[in-house]
Amino acid sequence: MTTRVTDDPAEFRATVFPFLERDPVLHTVILSNVEQRAEGSSRADEGGSVFVSVHDTAGEVVGAAMRTPGRSVYLGGLDPQYAAEVADVYAERVPEAAGVAGTREAAEVFGRRWSELFGGTARQIKGFRLHKLEELSRLQAEGGPRPATEDEAQLAAEWVAIDFDDEIEGSNLVWAERRIADGALWFWEVDSTPVSMVGHHLPVFGVCRVGPVYTPDEFRNNGYAGALTAYVTGEILAAGHQACLFTDLDNPTANKIYRLVGYRPLADFVDLTFDR
């Protein structure tokens, strides 16, 4: 195997997307992030990105990884057999990297190699489960769904900032304004009061990733998030796309709700931090 490195998202897209699009749900994060950068729709980064493609002896792409400014190295669905070599590449290019994320086995192989090179340990700080919608079940709750409006961007930004700040690139307000303009942010409303919010990414190779999903504490345990997630998922399916989402492995309630909607586990991912 060989690796190739570039800081050009358009070049990386041309190289790896024919491989990644074979399973666009498993590779949803890399596909959507690289697509946004290649199209210039993401915020301006301070510093460069480092994209790595893995090639077999015939030159065919068999894996991909990325590291964008201020983020951990992201391996996505990289085959674990390539993780140590990819770690060597990032150790040379971005030795200051703070962590790695990917499927558990690949991330752990990467982390062990990083520890060999720099000392210290790779410690898990988060665990996520990727789910793919199989068969939609509509959940019911008091009230109903509606698209978020332009004058609600500040509210959406405030809600996102409570629990999801580390997952949203750029300012929360800019994020909310873009999602609203794209028609990709929804509220569940009861008596004219927003009680829950669900957003989704725009489709990349026919896949929309649902999230964030947020309900303020005072409105929880009423079924609003499940009902709204089901509704938004239905809108995605009606547009001819697949739907997927990530859940926190430490949140059994969320995992149960999404299973009721019709989502089924596809792969587990971990986020490791490097302790030096």
SEDO-949376 format. One record per residue (C-alpha): y, x, z; chain. Coordinates in nm, 4 decimals. Layout:
N
ATOM          y          x          z   mol
ATOM          Y          X          Z     A
...
//
This chain:
276
ATOM          y          x          z   mol
ATOM     0.0000     0.0000     0.0000     A
ATOM     0.3634     0.0947    -0.0456     A
ATOM     0.6917    -0.0410     0.0876     A
ATOM     1.0256    -0.0883    -0.0846     A
ATOM     1.3585    -0.1276     0.0921     A
ATOM     1.6811    -0.2923    -0.0203     A
ATOM     1.9998    -0.4264     0.1348     A
ATOM     2.0606    -0.6614    -0.1591     A
ATOM     1.9398    -1.0175    -0.0869     A
ATOM     1.9447    -1.1123    -0.4562     A
ATOM     1.7243    -0.8167    -0.5450     A
ATOM     1.4916    -0.8961    -0.2553     A
ATOM     1.4753    -1.2608    -0.3610     A
ATOM     1.3713    -1.1643    -0.7131     A
ATOM     1.1046    -0.9312    -0.5769     A
ATOM     0.9378    -1.1364    -0.3035     A
ATOM     1.0032    -1.5046    -0.3691     A
ATOM     0.7198    -1.5446    -0.6243     A
ATOM     0.4869    -1.4335    -0.3433     A
ATOM     0.6512    -1.6247    -0.0580     A
ATOM     0.6776    -1.9527    -0.2460     A
ATOM     0.2986    -1.9776    -0.2587     A
ATOM     0.3272    -2.1013     0.1004     A
ATOM     0.6882    -2.2126     0.1431     A
ATOM     0.6251    -2.3737     0.4818     A
ATOM     0.4763    -2.0639     0.6434     A
ATOM     0.7580    -1.8509     0.4994     A
ATOM     1.0376    -2.1042     0.5518     A
ATOM     1.2603    -1.8801     0.7652     A
ATOM     1.2676    -1.5833     0.5271     A
ATOM     1.3052    -1.8076     0.2236     A
ATOM     1.5996    -2.0027     0.3655     A
ATOM     1.7801    -1.7010     0.5126     A
ATOM     1.7489    -1.4877     0.2008     A
ATOM     1.8415    -1.7796    -0.0248     A
ATOM     2.1635    -1.8394     0.1714     A
ATOM     2.2582    -1.4727     0.1534     A
ATOM     2.1732    -1.4388    -0.2132     A
ATOM     2.3812    -1.7471    -0.2938     A
ATOM     2.6698    -1.6378    -0.0680     A
ATOM     2.6532    -1.9525     0.1458     A
ATOM     2.5893    -1.7746     0.4764     A
ATOM     2.8650    -1.6333     0.6922     A
ATOM     2.9881    -1.2806     0.6228     A
ATOM     2.7775    -1.0367     0.8251     A
ATOM     2.9174    -0.7404     1.0131     A
ATOM     2.6827    -0.4705     0.8924     A
ATOM     2.4087    -0.4663     0.6348     A
ATOM     2.0700    -0.6312     0.6181     A
ATOM     1.7467    -0.4417     0.5642     A
ATOM     1.4829    -0.6160     0.3540     A
ATOM     1.1329    -0.4724     0.3138     A
ATOM     0.8697    -0.5718     0.0584     A
ATOM     0.5068    -0.4612     0.0865     A
ATOM     0.3085    -0.3882    -0.2300     A
ATOM    -0.0601    -0.3283    -0.2978     A
ATOM    -0.1951    -0.0448    -0.5116     A
ATOM    -0.1278    -0.2483    -0.8255     A
ATOM     0.2344    -0.3001    -0.7268     A
ATOM     0.1927    -0.6690    -0.6418     A
ATOM     0.3855    -0.8062    -0.3448     A
ATOM     0.1632    -0.8817    -0.0462     A
ATOM     0.4199    -0.9119     0.2319     A
ATOM     0.7868    -0.9228     0.3259     A
ATOM     1.0103    -0.8681     0.6280     A
ATOM     1.3810    -0.8781     0.7010     A
ATOM     1.6333    -0.7671     0.9565     A
ATOM     1.9790    -0.9213     0.9406     A
ATOM     2.2731    -0.7958     1.1501     A
ATOM     2.2472    -0.8710     1.5203     A
ATOM     1.8941    -1.0080     1.4881     A
ATOM     1.5424    -0.8886     1.5597     A
ATOM     1.3212    -0.7703     1.2780     A
ATOM     1.1559    -1.0814     1.1350     A
ATOM     0.8020    -1.0545     0.9973     A
ATOM     0.7359    -1.4224     0.9309     A
ATOM     0.3794    -1.4643     0.8070     A
ATOM     0.3260    -1.0929     0.7377     A
ATOM    -0.0401    -0.9907     0.7403     A
ATOM    -0.0955    -0.7862     1.0600     A
ATOM    -0.2599    -0.5051     0.8619     A
ATOM     0.0823    -0.4143     0.7229     A
ATOM     0.2824    -0.4434     1.0435     A
ATOM     0.2566    -0.0801     1.1605     A
ATOM     0.3776     0.0562     0.8260     A
ATOM     0.6651    -0.1910     0.8238     A
ATOM     0.7528    -0.0769     1.1776     A
ATOM     0.7765     0.2808     1.0467     A
ATOM     1.0265     0.1695     0.7834     A
ATOM     1.2486    -0.0128     1.0326     A
ATOM     1.2212     0.2705     1.2846     A
ATOM     1.3812     0.4961     1.0254     A
ATOM     1.6409     0.2504     0.8975     A
ATOM     1.7404     0.0587     1.2135     A
ATOM     1.6119     0.2441     1.5222     A
ATOM     1.8546     0.0382     1.7304     A
ATOM     1.6641    -0.2852     1.6577     A
ATOM     1.6233    -0.4808     1.9794     A
ATOM     1.3027    -0.6683     1.9003     A
ATOM     1.0650    -0.8227     1.6507     A
ATOM     0.9531    -1.1779     1.5717     A
ATOM     0.6613    -1.3051     1.3703     A
ATOM     0.3090    -1.4354     1.4056     A
ATOM     0.1631    -1.3159     1.7341     A
ATOM    -0.0822    -1.0607     1.5970     A
ATOM     0.1630    -0.9084     1.3482     A
ATOM     0.4447    -0.8884     1.6038     A
ATOM     0.2161    -0.7256     1.8606     A
ATOM     0.0949    -0.4635     1.6101     A
ATOM     0.4581    -0.3921     1.5179     A
ATOM     0.5533    -0.3721     1.8871     A
ATOM     0.2745    -0.1276     1.9701     A
ATOM     0.3796     0.0999     1.6863     A
ATOM     0.7441     0.0779     1.7974     A
ATOM     0.6413     0.1797     2.1491     A
ATOM     0.4501     0.4781     2.0086     A
ATOM     0.7617     0.5914     1.8254     A
ATOM     1.0281     0.5232     2.0875     A
ATOM     0.8451     0.4738     2.4164     A
ATOM     0.8835     0.1700     2.6383     A
ATOM     0.7097    -0.1606     2.5835     A
ATOM     0.7395    -0.4720     2.3673     A
ATOM     0.7683    -0.7776     2.5897     A
ATOM     0.7388    -1.1418     2.4818     A
ATOM     1.0475    -1.3502     2.5555     A
ATOM     0.9749    -1.6604     2.3493     A
ATOM     0.6878    -1.8378     2.1822     A
ATOM     0.7229    -2.0856     1.8964     A
ATOM     0.4890    -2.3105     1.7027     A
ATOM     0.5479    -2.3969     1.3377     A
ATOM     0.4466    -2.7534     1.2494     A
ATOM     0.4041    -2.9156     0.9099     A
ATOM     0.4363    -3.2894     0.8548     A
ATOM     0.1048    -3.4405     0.7471     A
ATOM     0.1456    -3.8175     0.7730     A
ATOM     0.4668    -3.9743     0.8998     A
ATOM     0.4617    -4.2244     1.1849     A
ATOM     0.7861    -4.4106     1.2491     A
ATOM     0.8819    -4.4124     1.6171     A
ATOM     1.0987    -4.6884     1.7559     A
ATOM     1.3830    -4.6820     2.0089     A
ATOM     1.6864    -4.8884     2.0997     A
ATOM     1.9737    -4.8326     1.8589     A
ATOM     1.9555    -4.6745     1.5178     A
ATOM     2.0309    -4.3707     1.2982     A
ATOM     2.3383    -4.2839     1.0958     A
ATOM     2.4793    -3.9734     0.9260     A
ATOM     2.7248    -3.7658     1.1293     A
ATOM     3.0840    -3.7957     1.0075     A
ATOM     3.3499    -3.5312     0.9519     A
ATOM     3.5385    -3.6242     1.2675     A
ATOM     3.2214    -3.5666     1.4736     A
ATOM     3.1879    -3.1978     1.3829     A
ATOM     3.3331    -3.0895     1.7164     A
ATOM     3.0889    -3.3071     1.9108     A
ATOM     2.7963    -3.1693     1.7114     A
ATOM     2.9199    -2.8142     1.7697     A
ATOM     2.9451    -2.8734     2.1430     A
ATOM     2.5947    -3.0167     2.1590     A
ATOM     2.4528    -2.7250     1.9613     A
ATOM     2.6271    -2.4747     2.1886     A
ATOM     2.4448    -2.6063     2.4958     A
ATOM     2.0918    -2.5126     2.3969     A
ATOM     2.0880    -2.3698     2.0461     A
ATOM     2.3672    -2.1144     2.0282     A
ATOM     2.1295    -1.8218     1.9710     A
ATOM     1.9713    -1.9965     1.6715     A
ATOM     2.2839    -2.0822     1.4730     A
ATOM     2.4586    -1.8265     1.2578     A
ATOM     2.8392    -1.8262     1.2552     A
ATOM     3.0522    -2.0454     1.4744     A
ATOM     2.8978    -2.3712     1.5826     A
ATOM     3.1890    -2.5678     1.4368     A
ATOM     3.1496    -2.4116     1.0925     A
ATOM     2.7765    -2.4784     1.1127     A
ATOM     2.8367    -2.8445     1.2018     A
ATOM     3.0948    -2.8922     0.9271     A
ATOM     2.8568    -2.7516     0.6675     A
ATOM     2.5637    -2.9626     0.7831     A
ATOM     2.7773    -3.2771     0.7761     A
ATOM     2.9124    -3.1948     0.4291     A
ATOM     2.5548    -3.1421     0.3100     A
ATOM     2.4435    -3.4761     0.4538     A
ATOM     2.1977    -3.2899     0.6755     A
ATOM     2.3095    -3.3933     1.0247     A
ATOM     2.2291    -3.7270     1.1882     A
ATOM     2.3021    -3.9117     1.5105     A
ATOM     2.1030    -4.1823     1.6843     A
ATOM     2.3529    -4.4365     1.8136     A
ATOM     2.3294    -4.7016     2.0863     A
ATOM     2.6211    -4.9442     2.1268     A
ATOM     2.8419    -4.7183     1.9121     A
ATOM     2.7626    -4.4163     2.1324     A
ATOM     2.5823    -4.1098     1.9866     A
ATOM     2.2820    -4.0379     2.2095     A
ATOM     2.0794    -3.7860     2.0083     A
ATOM     2.1262    -3.5476     1.7146     A
ATOM     1.8940    -3.4058     1.4502     A
ATOM     1.9797    -3.1680     1.1676     A
ATOM     1.7815    -3.0055     0.8909     A
ATOM     1.8094    -2.7170     0.6482     A
ATOM     1.8605    -2.7834     0.2812     A
ATOM     1.5404    -2.7610     0.0770     A
ATOM     1.4153    -2.4235    -0.0395     A
ATOM     1.1175    -2.4446    -0.2751     A
ATOM     1.0736    -2.8053    -0.1755     A
ATOM     1.0673    -2.7496     0.2021     A
ATOM     1.3225    -2.8736     0.4584     A
ATOM     1.3071    -2.7318     0.8093     A
ATOM     1.4091    -2.9861     1.0731     A
ATOM     1.6327    -2.8651     1.3551     A
ATOM     1.8156    -2.8524     1.5785     A
ATOM     1.7028    -3.1578     1.7745     A
ATOM     1.9160    -3.2338     2.0803     A
ATOM     1.9612    -3.5151     2.3296     A
ATOM     2.2047    -3.4836     2.6241     A
ATOM     2.0391    -3.5005     2.9660     A
ATOM     2.1771    -3.8442     3.0476     A
ATOM     2.0151    -3.9977     2.7382     A
ATOM     1.6710    -3.8381     2.7576     A
ATOM     1.3377    -4.0129     2.8132     A
ATOM     1.4372    -4.3089     2.5976     A
ATOM     1.2614    -4.2053     2.2766     A
ATOM     1.5829    -4.1337     2.0855     A
ATOM     1.4929    -3.7818     1.9665     A
ATOM     1.1483    -3.8867     1.8479     A
ATOM     1.2810    -4.1893     1.6626     A
ATOM     1.5583    -3.9896     1.4982     A
ATOM     1.3268    -3.7021     1.4044     A
ATOM     1.0933    -3.9538     1.2419     A
ATOM     1.3832    -4.1114     1.0533     A
ATOM     1.5228    -3.7795     0.9284     A
ATOM     1.1728    -3.6693     0.8303     A
ATOM     1.1386    -3.9892     0.6317     A
ATOM     1.4619    -3.9131     0.4475     A
ATOM     1.3302    -3.5660     0.3614     A
ATOM     1.0043    -3.7101     0.2292     A
ATOM     1.1884    -3.9786     0.0320     A
ATOM     1.3808    -3.7024    -0.1466     A
ATOM     1.0497    -3.5501    -0.2548     A
ATOM     1.0387    -3.2574    -0.0124     A
ATOM     0.8006    -3.1294     0.2537     A
ATOM     0.9101    -3.1227     0.6175     A
ATOM     0.8406    -2.8681     0.8892     A
ATOM     0.9837    -2.7704     1.2267     A
ATOM     0.9497    -2.5204     1.5083     A
ATOM     0.8850    -2.6086     1.8716     A
ATOM     0.9047    -2.4057     2.1909     A
ATOM     0.5518    -2.3384     2.3161     A
ATOM     0.6808    -2.3816     2.6712     A
ATOM     0.7987    -2.7365     2.6008     A
ATOM     0.4883    -2.9619     2.6067     A
ATOM     0.7021    -3.2775     2.5877     A
ATOM     0.8544    -3.1778     2.2538     A
ATOM     0.5183    -3.0746     2.1139     A
ATOM     0.3732    -3.4130     2.2105     A
ATOM     0.6623    -3.6063     2.0552     A
ATOM     0.6416    -3.4266     1.7224     A
ATOM     0.2677    -3.4808     1.7097     A
ATOM     0.3326    -3.8543     1.7466     A
ATOM     0.5713    -3.8312     1.4489     A
ATOM     0.2924    -3.6765     1.2415     A
ATOM     0.3578    -3.3026     1.2624     A
ATOM     0.0565    -3.0739     1.2975     A
ATOM     0.0481    -2.7066     1.4094     A
ATOM     0.0413    -2.4490     1.1320     A
ATOM     0.1020    -2.1126     1.3054     A
ATOM     0.2257    -1.9654     1.6324     A
ATOM     0.5078    -1.7126     1.6415     A
ATOM     0.6416    -1.4879     1.9167     A
ATOM     0.9702    -1.3115     1.9793     A
ATOM     0.9284    -0.9689     2.1417     A
ATOM     1.2040    -0.7560     2.2919     A
ATOM     1.1843    -0.3768     2.3156     A
ATOM     1.2223    -0.2412     2.6688     A
ATOM     1.3100     0.1271     2.6566     A
//
